[in-house]
Amino acid sequence: MQIAYYPGCTLKSSAQQYESSALAVLKALEIEPQEMKDWNCCGVVHALASDDIIHHVAPTRVFTQLQQQGSANVVTFCDMCYNSLAQANIFLKQEPQKCETINEFLESEHKYQGQIEILHLLPFLRDKVGFETLKKKVKHPLKGLRLFPYYGCKLLRPREIGIDDAEDPTILADLMHALGAEVIDDPLKIQCCGSHHVVDQQDIVVRQVEKIILRVQERGADAVVLSCPLCMFNFDSKQKQLLAPLPIFYFTQLICIALGLEKEALGLHYHRTNPLPLLQERQFLQVKQENML
């Protein structure tokens, strides 16, 4: 299977472990992601104002590039990219006149016609591959590993683009069960991590992160699993005041471990909260720390 792949900016910079582990997983599943040759930033944050046309230019150019290369759908790993692209896609379909204005502004021979489907990797694995198919490929079940699936905001809201129930999502939990792990469920799984406040109001992020981490620690969680690069940054870097910080994983890293894929794809050296002690204690990785960090 081949599918167009939109990486976005973060996976080429601060979330390289997400990209490397995701690509390794797709390769193991015999799926060939074709990275767009001329992609640009997704726009990062979807414009909420209906007359803010200029903020839809960046995602529209992504769509026209996809049309030009003959792709009807595209998969992305980043929650922010998925949210921005999916919301812009709905906007352009509902506002044909504004879509035409943007097409004229871009001066491209390939006018966007509103026919691209935006897919996030999580529902792609669930719906196109199947968690049961993935389960059959597991070589090293994550038995005994107690994980807290954290969803945050961007995959669930607004409901028009949500990949799961906005109030009680289970897609990450279902995936972790397929890998053999135990799941710690808690309503805090859908609370915001503080998001962009980390730029200018870090105290907000620290409070949110500490509240969530301490809560799930009390419930017996060994680690947090998530899919958003911004959530990863906030959780991974804002536990400094905690005596016992929890390791944070992208779901793709845990799939790599369960499938027995190459350790280099994990990118553990990018983590600020060292996950190696947990992985070695539970015998999921038998390596020396200097080889991984």
KEKE-3310 file (N, C-alpha, C; in steps of 0.2 Angstrom, whole numbers, plus 5000, padded with zeros to 4 digits):
npx = (5004:5003:5004:5001:5011:5011:5023:5025:5032:5037:5040:5052:5060:5059:5052:5058:5059:5047:5043:5053:5050:5037:5038:5046:5036:5026:5034:5036:5023:5022:5018:5020:5024:5023:5032:5027:5034:5035:5031:5023:5022:5008:5001:4998:4989:4972:4962:4950:4941:4929:4931:4944:4954:4967:4974:4971:4978:4990:4987:4979:4988:4995:4985:4983:4996:4995:4985:4991:5001:4993:4987:4973:4971:4979:4991:4995:5006:5006:4997:4993:4995:4986:4974:4974:4974:4963:4952:4954:4951:4937:4932:4935:4928:4915:4914:4914:4916:4926:4936:4939:4944:4956:4962:4965:4973:4984:4988:4990:4991:4984:4969:4962:4950:4943:4943:4952:4956:4960:4970:4974:4987:4984:4969:4971:4979:4970:4958:4962:4972:4970:4968:4968:4975:4988:4990:4993:5005:5013:5028:5034:5025:5018:5018:5012:5016:5010:5000:4995:4984:4985:4975:4973:4969:4968:4965:4952:4943:4937:4921:4918:4929:4935:4943:4938:4927:4923:4922:4925:4936:4944:4953:4967:4969:4963:4973:4984:4980:4980:4993:4997:4998:4993:4980:4978:4964:4957:4948:4955:4962:4957:4960:4967:4984:4990:4996:5000:5003:5015:5025:5024:5018:5023:5020:5007:5007:5015:5007:4996:5002:5009:4997:4990:5000:5003:4991:4988:4999:4996:4986:4993:5000:5014:5019:5016:5007:5005:5001:5003:5015:5017:5011:5019:5031:5027:5024:5035:5045:5042:5041:5050:5050:5045:5047:5047:5047:5036:5040:5037:5029:5028:5015:5019:5032:5031:5024:5034:5043:5035:5034:5046:5055:5069:5080:5086:5076:5068:5073:5076:5085:5081:5072:5068:5064:5071:5067:5073:5077:5064:5061:5071:5071:5059:5062:5060:5069:5085:5099:5114:5114:5122:5122:5110:5106)
npy = (4994:5011:5028:5046:5057:5069:5078:5090:5103:5101:5087:5087:5093:5095:5084:5072:5059:5054:5054:5045:5033:5031:5029:5018:5009:5009:5004:4991:4986:4985:4997:5010:5026:5041:5054:5071:5081:5095:5102:5113:5123:5119:5130:5130:5135:5134:5146:5155:5166:5169:5178:5178:5175:5174:5166:5153:5151:5144:5130:5127:5128:5116:5107:5109:5105:5092:5088:5090:5080:5069:5064:5057:5057:5060:5056:5061:5063:5072:5080:5093:5097:5089:5094:5107:5106:5098:5106:5117:5111:5108:5120:5126:5118:5121:5135:5139:5151:5158:5149:5149:5162:5161:5151:5159:5168:5161:5158:5146:5133:5122:5121:5120:5108:5103:5090:5082:5070:5070:5062:5056:5047:5038:5034:5029:5018:5011:5010:5007:4998:4990:4986:4973:4966:4972:4967:4954:4954:4957:4954:4956:4957:4971:4967:4969:4983:4998:5010:5027:5033:5048:5061:5075:5090:5092:5081:5078:5089:5102:5093:5090:5086:5077:5062:5052:5049:5064:5066:5054:5046:5031:5026:5026:5019:5006:5003:5001:4991:4981:4979:4973:4979:4986:4997:5013:5022:5038:5053:5065:5063:5070:5083:5099:5102:5114:5119:5131:5140:5138:5145:5159:5159:5149:5144:5140:5129:5120:5118:5111:5100:5094:5092:5082:5072:5068:5063:5052:5044:5041:5032:5022:5022:5018:5026:5038:5039:5046:5057:5069:5081:5094:5092:5082:5089:5098:5089:5081:5090:5098:5092:5094:5098:5088:5074:5061:5059:5054:5044:5048:5043:5042:5034:5027:5024:5014:5004:5001:4994:4984:4977:4973:4980:4990:4997:5009:5017:5022:5034:5038:5047:5059:5062:5071:5067:5053:5038:5025:5018:5013:5005:4996:4990:4983:4974:4977:4983:4978:4986:4996:5011:5021:5018:5022:5035)
npz = (5000:4996:5001:5002:5011:5023:5032:5040:5050:5063:5065:5058:5066:5082:5085:5079:5083:5083:5070:5065:5071:5068:5054:5053:5059:5049:5038:5042:5042:5028:5021:5011:5014:5004:5004:5003:4990:4989:5001:5013:5028:5038:5043:5056:5067:5066:5058:5067:5064:5052:5041:5039:5028:5023:5032:5027:5017:5017:5021:5010:4999:5002:4999:4985:4980:4983:4975:4963:4962:4961:4972:4982:4995:5011:5024:5040:5054:5065:5077:5078:5064:5058:5063:5059:5045:5042:5047:5039:5027:5028:5029:5016:5008:5012:5009:4994:4986:4993:4993:4980:4979:4986:4978:4966:4972:4974:4962:4955:4943:4946:4953:4969:4972:4983:4986:4993:5006:5023:5034:5050:5058:5068:5067:5054:5056:5063:5055:5042:5042:5054:5071:5075:5065:5067:5080:5078:5073:5084:5093:5105:5118:5127:5141:5157:5157:5163:5156:5153:5142:5134:5127:5124:5115:5101:5092:5095:5094:5084:5085:5072:5065:5074:5079:5087:5101:5108:5122:5128:5123:5115:5107:5108:5119:5115:5105:5113:5121:5111:5109:5120:5133:5149:5153:5160:5164:5164:5167:5165:5153:5142:5145:5142:5139:5142:5131:5119:5128:5134:5129:5134:5146:5156:5169:5169:5161:5168:5180:5174:5169:5180:5188:5181:5179:5193:5197:5188:5192:5205:5202:5197:5185:5174:5164:5151:5136:5120:5106:5101:5096:5103:5115:5119:5121:5131:5142:5143:5146:5157:5170:5179:5193:5199:5210:5205:5190:5176:5162:5145:5130:5112:5103:5093:5096:5105:5098:5090:5099:5103:5091:5089:5082:5074:5086:5084:5078:5088:5094:5107:5113:5111:5121:5136:5149:5155:5147:5148:5160:5164:5153:5153:5165:5165:5155:5141:5133:5130:5132:5133:5141:5136:5123:5118:5122)
capx = (5000:5006:4999:5004:5013:5013:5026:5025:5038:5039:5043:5058:5065:5059:5049:5061:5058:5040:5044:5057:5047:5031:5040:5048:5030:5023:5038:5035:5016:5022:5015:5025:5022:5027:5032:5026:5040:5036:5026:5025:5019:5001:4997:4999:4983:4966:4959:4943:4937:4926:4933:4952:4955:4974:4976:4969:4982:4995:4984:4976:4993:4996:4980:4984:5002:4993:4981:4996:5005:4988:4985:4967:4971:4986:4991:5000:5007:5006:4990:4992:4994:4980:4968:4974:4973:4956:4948:4954:4948:4930:4931:4936:4922:4909:4915:4917:4919:4932:4941:4941:4948:4963:4965:4967:4979:4990:4990:4992:4986:4980:4965:4959:4943:4940:4943:4957:4954:4965:4970:4979:4990:4980:4963:4973:4980:4963:4953:4965:4976:4966:4972:4969:4981:4994:4991:4995:5012:5017:5033:5036:5019:5020:5014:5014:5017:5003:5000:4990:4983:4983:4973:4973:4963:4968:4962:4945:4939:4930:4919:4917:4935:4937:4944:4935:4922:4926:4922:4927:4940:4947:4957:4974:4968:4962:4979:4989:4978:4982:5001:4998:4999:4988:4978:4975:4959:4955:4945:4960:4965:4955:4961:4972:4991:4993:4997:5005:5005:5022:5029:5024:5015:5025:5017:5000:5008:5018:5002:4992:5006:5009:4991:4989:5005:5002:4984:4989:5004:4992:4982:4998:5003:5021:5021:5011:5007:5002:5002:5004:5022:5017:5009:5025:5036:5025:5024:5042:5050:5039:5040:5057:5049:5042:5052:5047:5043:5034:5042:5032:5031:5024:5012:5023:5038:5028:5023:5041:5045:5031:5035:5053:5059:5076:5080:5088:5070:5065:5075:5075:5090:5077:5068:5071:5063:5074:5063:5077:5076:5058:5061:5076:5068:5053:5066:5058:5075:5092:5104:5117:5111:5126:5120:5103:5106)
capy = (5000:5018:5034:5052:5058:5076:5078:5096:5106:5098:5081:5087:5096:5093:5077:5067:5052:5052:5052:5039:5027:5030:5027:5011:5005:5008:4999:4984:4984:4985:5003:5015:5033:5045:5061:5076:5084:5102:5104:5119:5123:5119:5136:5129:5136:5136:5153:5155:5171:5167:5182:5178:5171:5173:5160:5147:5150:5138:5123:5126:5126:5109:5103:5109:5101:5085:5086:5090:5074:5064:5060:5059:5057:5061:5055:5065:5061:5078:5082:5100:5097:5086:5098:5113:5104:5095:5111:5121:5107:5109:5128:5127:5114:5125:5142:5139:5157:5160:5144:5152:5168:5158:5148:5165:5171:5156:5158:5139:5130:5116:5124:5115:5107:5101:5082:5078:5067:5071:5056:5055:5040:5034:5031:5026:5011:5007:5009:5005:4992:4986:4984:4965:4964:4974:4963:4948:4955:4958:4949:4957:4961:4975:4964:4972:4990:5001:5016:5032:5036:5055:5063:5082:5093:5093:5075:5077:5095:5102:5087:5088:5082:5072:5055:5048:5052:5069:5065:5047:5043:5025:5024:5025:5013:5000:5001:4999:4984:4977:4978:4969:4983:4988:5004:5017:5027:5044:5059:5070:5061:5075:5090:5102:5102:5120:5121:5136:5145:5136:5151:5165:5158:5142:5141:5137:5122:5116:5116:5106:5094:5091:5089:5076:5067:5066:5060:5045:5041:5038:5027:5016:5022:5018:5030:5042:5038:5051:5057:5076:5084:5099:5088:5078:5094:5100:5084:5078:5095:5102:5088:5095:5099:5082:5069:5055:5060:5048:5044:5050:5040:5042:5028:5024:5021:5008:4999:4998:4990:4978:4973:4971:4984:4992:5002:5016:5021:5025:5041:5040:5052:5066:5063:5075:5063:5047:5032:5019:5014:5009:5000:4991:4987:4978:4970:4978:4985:4976:4989:5000:5018:5026:5017:5025:5042)
capz = (5000:4996:5003:5002:5018:5025:5038:5044:5052:5070:5064:5055:5070:5088:5085:5075:5086:5081:5063:5063:5074:5063:5047:5054:5059:5042:5034:5045:5039:5021:5019:5009:5014:4999:5007:4998:4987:4990:5006:5017:5035:5038:5046:5063:5070:5061:5059:5069:5061:5045:5036:5039:5022:5022:5036:5024:5011:5018:5020:5003:4995:5003:4995:4978:4979:4983:4968:4957:4962:4960:4978:4984:5002:5014:5031:5044:5061:5070:5079:5076:5057:5056:5065:5055:5038:5042:5048:5033:5021:5029:5027:5009:5005:5014:5006:4988:4984:4997:4990:4973:4980:4988:4972:4962:4975:4974:4955:4953:4937:4949:4958:4974:4971:4989:4986:4997:5012:5028:5038:5055:5058:5073:5063:5048:5058:5066:5050:5035:5044:5059:5077:5076:5061:5071:5086:5076:5072:5090:5095:5112:5121:5133:5147:5164:5157:5164:5152:5153:5136:5134:5120:5123:5112:5094:5089:5097:5094:5085:5084:5065:5063:5079:5077:5092:5105:5111:5129:5131:5117:5117:5101:5110:5124:5111:5102:5119:5123:5106:5110:5127:5139:5153:5152:5166:5161:5168:5163:5163:5147:5137:5147:5138:5143:5142:5124:5117:5134:5136:5126:5138:5153:5157:5175:5167:5158:5174:5184:5171:5168:5187:5190:5177:5181:5200:5197:5185:5196:5211:5199:5196:5178:5173:5158:5147:5129:5117:5099:5099:5098:5108:5121:5121:5123:5138:5147:5144:5149:5163:5176:5183:5200:5202:5212:5201:5183:5172:5155:5140:5124:5106:5103:5088:5099:5109:5093:5087:5104:5103:5085:5089:5077:5076:5092:5082:5076:5094:5095:5114:5115:5111:5127:5142:5154:5152:5148:5148:5166:5164:5148:5155:5171:5162:5150:5135:5129:5133:5129:5137:5140:5131:5116:5116:5124)
cpx = (5004:5001:5004:5005:5015:5016:5025:5031:5041:5043:5050:5063:5064:5055:5051:5060:5051:5040:5047:5054:5041:5033:5042:5042:5027:5027:5036:5028:5016:5018:5020:5022:5026:5026:5031:5033:5041:5031:5028:5021:5011:4997:4997:4992:4977:4963:4951:4938:4935:4929:4941:4954:4963:4977:4975:4974:4987:4993:4982:4982:4995:4992:4981:4991:5000:4989:4986:5000:5000:4986:4977:4966:4978:4986:4996:5000:5005:4999:4988:4991:4988:4974:4968:4972:4965:4951:4948:4950:4940:4928:4930:4930:4915:4909:4918:4920:4925:4938:4943:4945:4955:4966:4968:4973:4985:4993:4993:4988:4982:4976:4962:4952:4939:4939:4948:4954:4960:4964:4975:4981:4986:4974:4965:4975:4974:4959:4956:4969:4972:4971:4973:4975:4987:4995:4994:5003:5017:5022:5035:5030:5022:5017:5017:5015:5010:5004:4994:4989:4981:4981:4974:4967:4962:4965:4955:4940:4942:4927:4918:4924:4938:4938:4941:4930:4926:4927:4925:4931:4943:4952:4964:4974:4967:4969:4984:4987:4980:4990:5002:4999:4993:4986:4975:4971:4958:4952:4950:4963:4963:4956:4967:4979:4994:4994:5002:5007:5012:5027:5030:5021:5016:5022:5010:5002:5011:5012:4998:4996:5007:5003:4989:4994:5004:4996:4985:4994:5000:4988:4986:5001:5011:5023:5015:5012:5003:5004:5004:5011:5022:5015:5015:5030:5034:5026:5031:5047:5048:5037:5046:5056:5046:5048:5053:5043:5042:5037:5036:5034:5026:5021:5016:5029:5036:5027:5029:5044:5042:5032:5042:5057:5066:5076:5082:5082:5067:5066:5074:5080:5086:5073:5072:5070:5065:5069:5066:5076:5070:5058:5066:5074:5063:5056:5062:5064:5081:5098:5108:5114:5115:5125:5114:5102:5111)
cpy = (5006:5023:5040:5054:5066:5076:5084:5098:5102:5092:5081:5091:5093:5086:5072:5060:5049:5050:5046:5033:5026:5027:5019:5006:5004:5004:4992:4982:4984:4991:5008:5022:5037:5052:5066:5080:5091:5104:5110:5119:5123:5125:5136:5129:5138:5142:5152:5160:5169:5171:5182:5173:5169:5167:5154:5146:5144:5131:5122:5125:5119:5105:5103:5105:5094:5083:5086:5084:5068:5060:5062:5059:5058:5059:5059:5062:5066:5080:5089:5101:5094:5091:5104:5111:5102:5101:5116:5117:5108:5116:5129:5123:5118:5132:5142:5145:5159:5155:5147:5158:5166:5155:5154:5168:5167:5156:5151:5136:5124:5119:5118:5114:5104:5093:5078:5076:5067:5065:5057:5048:5036:5030:5027:5019:5007:5005:5005:4998:4987:4984:4977:4963:4966:4969:4956:4948:4957:4953:4950:4961:4965:4973:4967:4980:4994:5008:5020:5035:5043:5058:5071:5084:5092:5087:5075:5083:5099:5095:5085:5085:5077:5065:5050:5052:5057:5069:5059:5043:5036:5022:5022:5019:5006:4998:4998:4992:4979:4975:4974:4973:4984:4995:5007:5022:5032:5050:5064:5069:5066:5082:5093:5102:5109:5123:5126:5141:5143:5142:5157:5164:5150:5139:5138:5130:5118:5114:5111:5100:5090:5088:5082:5070:5064:5062:5053:5041:5037:5032:5021:5016:5022:5024:5033:5040:5043:5052:5064:5079:5090:5097:5085:5083:5096:5095:5082:5083:5099:5098:5089:5096:5093:5077:5063:5056:5054:5049:5045:5047:5042:5035:5024:5020:5014:5002:4996:4993:4983:4973:4971:4974:4987:4997:5009:5020:5024:5032:5043:5045:5059:5067:5067:5071:5056:5041:5025:5015:5010:5003:4994:4987:4981:4974:4971:4980:4982:4979:4994:5007:5022:5024:5020:5032:5046)
cpz = (5000:4998:5004:5010:5019:5032:5043:5047:5058:5069:5061:5060:5077:5090:5080:5077:5084:5074:5061:5066:5070:5057:5048:5055:5053:5038:5036:5043:5032:5018:5017:5009:5009:5002:5001:4996:4989:4995:5010:5024:5034:5040:5053:5067:5066:5063:5061:5066:5054:5040:5035:5034:5022:5026:5033:5018:5011:5017:5013:4998:4996:4999:4988:4976:4979:4977:4963:4957:4962:4966:4980:4992:5005:5021:5034:5051:5066:5071:5077:5068:5055:5058:5060:5047:5037:5043:5042:5027:5022:5027:5020:5005:5006:5011:4999:4985:4987:4995:4984:4974:4982:4982:4967:4965:4974:4966:4952:4947:4940:4955:4962:4973:4977:4989:4990:5004:5017:5033:5044:5056:5062:5069:5057:5050:5060:5060:5044:5037:5048:5065:5078:5071:5064:5077:5084:5074:5078:5092:5102:5115:5127:5139:5153:5163:5157:5161:5153:5146:5136:5127:5119:5119:5104:5089:5090:5095:5088:5083:5076:5062:5068:5076:5081:5096:5109:5119:5132:5125:5120:5112:5104:5115:5120:5108:5107:5121:5117:5106:5117:5133:5143:5152:5158:5163:5166:5164:5161:5156:5141:5139:5143:5143:5144:5135:5123:5123:5137:5134:5131:5145:5155:5164:5174:5165:5164:5178:5181:5171:5175:5189:5187:5179:5188:5200:5194:5189:5202:5208:5197:5189:5179:5168:5155:5140:5125:5109:5096:5101:5103:5115:5124:5124:5130:5143:5148:5147:5155:5169:5180:5191:5203:5204:5208:5195:5180:5165:5150:5133:5118:5106:5097:5091:5102:5104:5091:5092:5104:5097:5084:5083:5079:5081:5090:5080:5082:5095:5102:5116:5114:5117:5133:5148:5152:5153:5148:5154:5166:5159:5150:5161:5169:5157:5143:5130:5133:5130:5134:5136:5136:5124:5113:5117:5121)
residu = (MET:GLN:ILE:ALA:TYR:TYR:PRO:GLY:CYS:THR:LEU:LYS:SER:SER:ALA:GLN:GLN:TYR:GLU:SER:SER:ALA:LEU:ALA:VAL:LEU:LYS:ALA:LEU:GLU:ILE:GLU:PRO:GLN:GLU:MET:LYS:ASP:TRP:ASN:CYS:CYS:GLY:VAL:VAL:HIS:ALA:LEU:ALA:SER:ASP:ASP:ILE:ILE:HIS:HIS:VAL:ALA:PRO:THR:ARG:VAL:PHE:THR:GLN:LEU:GLN:GLN:GLN:GLY:SER:ALA:ASN:VAL:VAL:THR:PHE:CYS:ASP:MET:CYS:TYR:ASN:SER:LEU:ALA:GLN:ALA:ASN:ILE:PHE:LEU:LYS:GLN:GLU:PRO:GLN:LYS:CYS:GLU:THR:ILE:ASN:GLU:PHE:LEU:GLU:SER:GLU:HIS:LYS:TYR:GLN:GLY:GLN:ILE:GLU:ILE:LEU:HIS:LEU:LEU:PRO:PHE:LEU:ARG:ASP:LYS:VAL:GLY:PHE:GLU:THR:LEU:LYS:LYS:LYS:VAL:LYS:HIS:PRO:LEU:LYS:GLY:LEU:ARG:LEU:PHE:PRO:TYR:TYR:GLY:CYS:LYS:LEU:LEU:ARG:PRO:ARG:GLU:ILE:GLY:ILE:ASP:ASP:ALA:GLU:ASP:PRO:THR:ILE:LEU:ALA:ASP:LEU:MET:HIS:ALA:LEU:GLY:ALA:GLU:VAL:ILE:ASP:ASP:PRO:LEU:LYS:ILE:GLN:CYS:CYS:GLY:SER:HIS:HIS:VAL:VAL:ASP:GLN:GLN:ASP:ILE:VAL:VAL:ARG:GLN:VAL:GLU:LYS:ILE:ILE:LEU:ARG:VAL:GLN:GLU:ARG:GLY:ALA:ASP:ALA:VAL:VAL:LEU:SER:CYS:PRO:LEU:CYS:MET:PHE:ASN:PHE:ASP:SER:LYS:GLN:LYS:GLN:LEU:LEU:ALA:PRO:LEU:PRO:ILE:PHE:TYR:PHE:THR:GLN:LEU:ILE:CYS:ILE:ALA:LEU:GLY:LEU:GLU:LYS:GLU:ALA:LEU:GLY:LEU:HIS:TYR:HIS:ARG:THR:ASN:PRO:LEU:PRO:LEU:LEU:GLN:GLU:ARG:GLN:PHE:LEU:GLN:VAL:LYS:GLN:GLU:ASN:MET:LEU)
# end
